[in-house]
Amino acid sequence: MKRFKEKTVIITGADSDIGRATATRFAREGANCILVGINHDLLEYIYKELPQDHTWINTGNHLTITSDVNDPTQIVRLIEHVLEKYEHIDVMVNIDTAVGIHQSVIPYLIKTKGNIVNVSTLTAIAADWNINTYKAEQNSLTDTTKAMALKNAPNGVRINAVAAGLVTTDTSSNPFLTHSPLGKTATPVDITAAIMFLASDDAAMITGVNLPVNGGVSASS
């Protein structure tokens, strides 16, 4: 079943391992994917991997946009470009990007009763990293997500988040791993599974949630 057939999905931070996995999964489930990032060559590489539905009236389902979503002017051009091609926006996935783009996209999500999934990742362990700092950052993400969700719920727009923890395919030991009750770190595919659930109609009654995908680190003392 293609849960996102004919849905338009903007993915910021698409030029990342999680972005690549997320775009691939959305495309396989029928979505039109807009890949947004700052690495043009990488975005084009990911674009060429995505399944397409070529027909006589459709020359391609997906789109790449090289853009800095921290720049309000570039955000305006990005949205104009998306609407010109697809006419509507149904889902926005923000991977390690600022939330400033939200206010520009929400008016269009109101029209489609769409949703936003913010993704916070720990892609590396700094020398001064500690578990208390990590948990404090996730608490801040939870508070921000709740506030945005409550503000936009009356308009039918759901807003959730995924706290991805350390995301890696490296199986060697690291400071984060020692805090994981499951004894492992998440992979990009693990994070994508959570994103897909929160963005889908399966989560129609879920908003304001920060879903930890970190091997149980958030549950540990």
Secondary structure, DSSP 4 states (H G I P E B T S, - for coil): --TTTT-EEEEET-SSHHHHHHHHHHHHTTPEEEEEES-HHHHHHHHHHS----BTTBS-S-EEEE--TT-HHHHHHHHHHHHHHHS---EEEEES--GGGHHHHHHHHHHHT-EEEEEEEE-S--TT--HHHHHHHHHHHHHHHHHHHHHHGGGT-EEEEEEEEEB-S--S--TTGGG-TTSS-B-HHHHHHHHHHHHSGGGTT--S-EEE-STTGGG--
